[in-house]
Amino acid sequence: MEYIKDTKEFTSPPSVVVLGNFDGIHIGHRKLICKALELSRELGLKSLVLTFDPHPSFVLANKEPVDLIYLSCEKERLLSNIDIFVEYPYDLVTAKMTPEDFIEKVICKQLNAKFVVVGNDYRFGHERKGDINLLKKLSSNYGYELITIPKIAYNNDIVSSTWIRKEIKQGNIELANKLLGENFSITGKVVEGKKNGRKFGFPTANIIPHRYKILPPNGVYYSNISVNGKKYDSITNVGVNPTLNGQKKVVETHILGFDEDIYGQVVVVEFIQFIRKEKKFNSIEELKKEVSSNIEYVTSLINE
């Protein structure tokens, strides 16, 4: 996959273009992407996803892009089946671009769109004045075909990144995963900690999460971790480790049946199920007993 970011100076080959914000890359987004992949294969075109970086709402509100479901590096991995992934720089100049200019200068000239695939509520351009009606109206002028995809519902509610964000914050990981179409994950580099886990017989791979990344509530989770492209069953603690007087929030993953040195490596931790809230134990022995119990529980889930 070709990954284009931090520049507005580029052009692409003739493409099937998918437009959207793609914060969560959920089941609704996946339907758009699947359509683009289908068309690109049939017609010998490139599949291209264009989104903005940072998210327009943060630029317009002049605030930091906190509570992101997926960071840019994570989107790159999740969209690896696409030929071209463009994170178009969103600044005040981009924000003032008229919908007509966006269609002509970006969609047609830069992206070389032959097909444009969007959700039926897609809005774009200055003050979000552009919509699917304008895209349809100008399609014959610029030689592209518009394809609109209806919103996806789950249990009669429209799937959205806002909904998924709420479920992750509340610890409803299993529901969030259903809405995403895959397990919610955190990507990060394994850093050296105090190595307390190894002293207690439960070594962990520690990640310090990016400050903009959304996290589930502090607690213990059944998880998977990908190391060097291989996936392992694991148990993950999100929090500050109060029993050991921790101060900084970390993501600590104990990999079942694994004891290799992976410091400095980038890993992906997938959250599967919430087990319990983080708590402070009265002693190290009490903590070790609880960790053993949690591992037994996860092992029982694996063996079901």
C-alpha positions as CSV (number, residue, x, y, z in Angstrom):
1,M,0.0,0.0,0.0
2,E,1.1,3.5,-0.8
3,Y,0.6,5.8,2.2
4,I,0.5,9.6,1.4
5,K,0.4,12.1,4.3
6,D,1.7,15.5,5.3
7,T,1.4,16.8,1.7
8,K,-1.1,18.3,-0.7
9,E,1.2,17.9,-3.6
10,F,0.5,14.5,-5.2
11,T,-1.5,12.9,-7.9
12,S,-2.8,9.3,-8.1
13,P,-3.4,6.9,-11.0
14,P,-7.1,6.4,-12.1
15,S,-8.8,5.3,-9.0
16,V,-12.0,4.1,-7.1
17,V,-12.0,6.7,-4.3
18,V,-13.6,6.2,-0.9
19,L,-14.2,9.4,1.1
20,G,-14.8,9.7,4.8
21,N,-13.3,10.5,8.2
22,F,-12.7,6.9,9.2
23,D,-12.0,7.5,12.9
24,G,-13.1,4.0,13.9
25,I,-13.0,2.1,10.6
26,H,-16.2,0.4,11.7
27,I,-18.6,-2.0,9.8
28,G,-20.1,0.9,7.9
29,H,-16.7,2.1,6.7
30,R,-15.8,-1.5,5.7
31,K,-18.8,-1.7,3.4
32,L,-17.6,1.3,1.5
33,I,-14.1,-0.1,1.3
34,C,-15.3,-3.6,0.2
35,K,-17.3,-1.9,-2.7
36,A,-14.2,0.1,-3.8
37,L,-12.0,-3.1,-3.7
38,E,-14.6,-5.0,-5.8
39,L,-14.8,-2.2,-8.4
40,S,-11.0,-1.7,-8.6
41,R,-10.4,-5.4,-9.2
42,E,-13.1,-5.6,-11.8
43,L,-12.0,-2.5,-13.7
44,G,-8.2,-2.5,-13.2
45,L,-8.3,0.7,-11.2
46,K,-6.5,1.6,-8.0
47,S,-8.4,1.5,-4.7
48,L,-7.9,4.7,-2.8
49,V,-9.1,5.9,0.6
50,L,-9.0,9.6,1.4
51,T,-9.5,10.9,4.9
52,F,-8.2,14.1,6.7
53,D,-5.5,14.6,9.3
54,P,-6.2,15.8,11.8
55,H,-10.0,15.2,12.0
56,P,-11.8,18.4,10.8
57,S,-13.7,18.8,14.1
58,F,-10.5,19.3,16.0
59,V,-9.2,22.0,13.6
60,L,-12.4,23.9,13.5
61,A,-12.8,23.7,17.3
62,N,-9.1,24.6,17.9
63,K,-8.5,21.7,20.3
64,E,-6.3,18.6,20.6
65,P,-7.5,15.4,18.8
66,V,-8.0,13.4,22.0
67,D,-9.9,10.1,22.3
68,L,-9.1,8.8,18.9
69,I,-10.2,5.2,18.3
70,Y,-7.3,4.7,15.8
71,L,-4.2,6.7,15.3
72,S,-2.7,7.3,11.8
73,C,-0.2,4.5,12.2
74,E,-3.0,2.1,13.1
75,K,-5.2,3.2,10.2
76,E,-2.3,2.4,7.9
77,R,-2.2,-1.1,9.2
78,L,-6.0,-1.6,9.1
79,L,-6.2,-0.3,5.5
80,S,-3.3,-2.3,4.2
81,N,-5.6,-4.1,1.6
82,I,-6.1,-0.7,-0.1
83,D,-3.7,0.4,-2.9
84,I,-3.4,4.0,-1.8
85,F,-4.2,5.6,1.6
86,V,-4.3,9.4,1.7
87,E,-4.4,11.5,4.9
88,Y,-5.0,14.9,3.4
89,P,-3.7,17.7,5.6
90,Y,-6.7,19.5,7.1
91,D,-5.9,23.1,8.0
92,L,-7.8,26.4,7.7
93,V,-7.0,26.6,4.0
94,T,-8.6,23.1,3.4
95,A,-11.5,24.1,5.7
96,K,-12.3,27.1,3.4
97,M,-12.2,25.1,0.2
98,T,-15.7,25.2,-1.5
99,P,-17.3,21.9,-2.2
100,E,-17.0,22.6,-6.0
101,D,-13.2,23.3,-5.6
102,F,-12.8,20.1,-3.6
103,I,-14.5,18.0,-6.3
104,E,-12.5,19.6,-9.1
105,K,-9.1,20.1,-7.5
106,V,-8.8,17.1,-5.1
107,I,-11.3,14.4,-6.1
108,C,-10.8,14.8,-9.9
109,K,-7.3,16.3,-10.5
110,Q,-5.3,14.8,-7.6
111,L,-7.2,11.6,-7.0
112,N,-8.0,11.0,-10.6
113,A,-11.4,9.5,-9.5
114,K,-13.3,7.3,-11.9
115,F,-15.7,6.2,-9.2
116,V,-16.5,7.9,-5.9
117,V,-17.8,5.8,-3.1
118,V,-19.4,7.6,0.0
119,G,-22.0,7.1,2.7
120,N,-25.3,8.6,1.8
121,D,-24.9,11.3,4.5
122,Y,-21.4,12.4,3.4
123,R,-20.8,16.1,3.8
124,F,-17.7,18.1,2.7
125,G,-16.3,21.5,1.8
126,H,-16.6,24.9,3.5
127,E,-19.3,24.8,6.2
128,R,-20.1,21.2,5.1
129,K,-22.2,22.6,2.2
130,G,-21.2,19.7,-0.2
131,D,-23.3,16.5,-0.2
132,I,-24.2,13.6,-2.4
133,N,-26.5,15.7,-4.5
134,L,-23.7,18.0,-5.5
135,L,-21.4,15.0,-6.1
136,K,-24.0,13.5,-8.4
137,K,-24.7,16.8,-10.2
138,L,-21.1,17.3,-11.1
139,S,-20.2,13.7,-11.9
140,S,-20.9,13.9,-15.6
141,N,-18.9,17.2,-15.8
142,Y,-15.8,15.5,-14.4
143,G,-16.3,11.9,-15.7
144,Y,-16.7,10.0,-12.5
145,E,-19.5,7.7,-11.3
146,L,-21.0,8.2,-7.8
147,I,-21.8,5.3,-5.6
148,T,-23.6,5.9,-2.3
149,I,-23.9,3.3,0.4
150,P,-26.7,3.4,3.1
151,K,-25.7,3.7,6.8
152,I,-25.3,0.4,8.6
153,A,-27.5,-0.3,11.7
154,Y,-26.9,-2.6,14.6
155,N,-29.9,-3.5,16.7
156,N,-31.8,-0.7,15.0
157,D,-29.2,2.0,15.9
158,I,-26.9,3.6,13.2
159,V,-23.3,2.6,13.7
160,S,-21.0,5.5,14.3
161,S,-17.6,6.3,15.7
162,T,-19.3,8.3,18.4
163,W,-21.2,5.3,19.6
164,I,-18.1,3.1,19.5
165,R,-16.1,5.6,21.4
166,K,-18.8,5.6,24.1
167,E,-18.8,1.8,24.4
168,I,-15.0,1.7,24.7
169,K,-15.0,4.3,27.4
170,Q,-17.6,2.3,29.3
171,G,-15.6,-0.9,29.0
172,N,-18.2,-2.6,26.7
173,I,-15.4,-4.1,24.6
174,E,-17.4,-7.0,23.1
175,L,-20.1,-4.6,21.7
176,A,-17.4,-2.2,20.5
177,N,-15.7,-5.0,18.6
178,K,-19.0,-6.0,16.9
179,L,-19.5,-2.4,15.7
180,L,-15.9,-2.1,14.6
181,G,-16.0,-5.5,12.8
182,E,-12.7,-6.5,14.5
183,N,-11.2,-6.4,17.9
184,F,-10.4,-2.9,19.2
185,S,-6.6,-2.6,19.4
186,I,-3.7,-0.5,20.7
187,T,-0.4,-0.3,18.8
188,G,2.8,0.6,20.5
189,K,6.5,0.0,21.2
190,V,7.4,-2.3,24.1
191,V,9.2,-0.3,26.7
192,E,11.2,-1.3,29.8
193,G,9.3,-1.0,33.0
194,K,10.2,-1.9,36.6
195,K,10.1,-5.6,35.7
196,N,7.9,-6.3,38.7
197,G,5.8,-8.8,36.7
198,R,8.9,-10.8,35.9
199,K,9.9,-10.9,39.6
200,F,6.4,-12.2,40.4
201,G,6.5,-14.9,37.7
202,F,4.2,-12.9,35.3
203,P,6.5,-11.0,32.8
204,T,4.7,-8.3,30.8
205,A,5.1,-6.4,27.6
206,N,4.5,-2.8,28.5
207,I,3.2,-0.1,26.2
208,I,2.8,3.6,27.1
209,P,-0.3,4.6,25.1
210,H,-0.3,7.7,23.0
211,R,-1.9,10.7,24.7
212,Y,-4.5,11.0,22.0
213,K,-5.5,7.4,22.0
214,I,-8.8,6.3,23.6
215,L,-8.5,3.7,26.3
216,P,-11.0,1.4,27.9
217,P,-11.5,1.8,31.7
218,N,-8.6,0.7,34.0
219,G,-8.8,-3.0,34.5
220,V,-7.9,-6.5,33.3
221,Y,-8.9,-7.8,29.9
222,Y,-8.6,-11.0,27.9
223,S,-6.5,-10.0,24.9
224,N,-4.4,-11.1,21.9
225,I,-1.1,-9.7,21.1
226,S,0.7,-9.7,17.7
227,V,4.5,-10.0,17.9
228,N,6.5,-10.1,14.7
229,G,3.3,-11.0,12.8
230,K,2.4,-13.9,15.0
231,K,-0.6,-13.7,17.4
232,Y,-0.6,-15.0,21.0
233,D,-3.3,-15.3,23.6
234,S,-2.7,-12.9,26.5
235,I,-4.1,-11.0,29.4
236,T,-3.8,-7.2,29.6
237,N,-4.0,-4.7,32.4
238,V,-4.8,-1.1,31.7
239,G,-4.0,1.3,34.5
240,V,-1.4,2.5,37.0
241,N,-0.8,-0.7,39.0
242,P,-1.9,0.7,42.4
243,T,-0.7,-2.3,44.5
244,L,2.9,-1.4,43.4
245,N,2.3,2.4,43.8
246,G,2.4,3.0,40.1
247,Q,1.9,6.6,38.8
248,K,1.8,6.5,35.0
249,K,-0.9,4.7,33.0
250,V,0.4,1.8,31.0
251,V,-0.9,-1.1,29.0
252,E,0.8,-4.3,30.4
253,T,0.3,-7.6,28.6
254,H,1.2,-11.0,29.9
255,I,1.7,-13.3,26.9
256,L,0.7,-16.9,27.7
257,G,3.4,-19.4,27.0
258,F,5.9,-16.7,25.8
259,D,9.1,-15.6,27.4
260,E,11.2,-13.7,24.8
261,D,12.9,-10.3,24.9
262,I,10.8,-8.0,22.8
263,Y,11.9,-4.6,24.1
264,G,11.7,-2.0,21.4
265,Q,9.4,-4.0,19.2
266,V,6.1,-2.6,18.0
267,V,3.2,-4.8,19.0
268,V,-0.6,-4.8,18.5
269,V,-2.7,-5.6,21.6
270,E,-6.3,-6.6,20.7
271,F,-9.0,-6.4,23.5
272,I,-11.5,-9.2,23.5
273,Q,-13.3,-9.3,26.8
274,F,-13.4,-7.3,30.1
275,I,-12.5,-9.4,33.1
276,R,-12.3,-7.1,36.2
277,K,-11.7,-3.5,37.3
278,E,-8.3,-2.5,38.5
279,K,-7.9,-2.6,42.3
280,K,-5.3,-2.2,45.0
281,F,-4.5,-5.4,46.8
282,N,-3.3,-5.6,50.4
283,S,-0.2,-7.6,49.5
284,I,1.9,-8.8,46.7
285,E,0.9,-12.4,47.5
286,E,-2.8,-11.4,47.1
287,L,-2.0,-9.7,43.8
288,K,-0.2,-12.8,42.5
289,K,-3.1,-15.0,43.6
290,E,-5.5,-12.8,41.6
291,V,-3.3,-12.7,38.5
292,S,-3.2,-16.5,38.6
293,S,-6.9,-16.7,38.9
294,N,-7.3,-14.3,35.9
295,I,-5.0,-16.4,33.8
296,E,-6.9,-19.5,34.7
297,Y,-10.1,-17.8,33.6
298,V,-8.6,-16.7,30.3
299,T,-7.2,-20.2,29.7
300,S,-10.7,-21.6,30.2
301,L,-12.1,-19.2,27.6
302,I,-9.4,-20.2,25.1
303,N,-10.1,-23.9,25.6
304,E,-13.9,-23.6,25.3
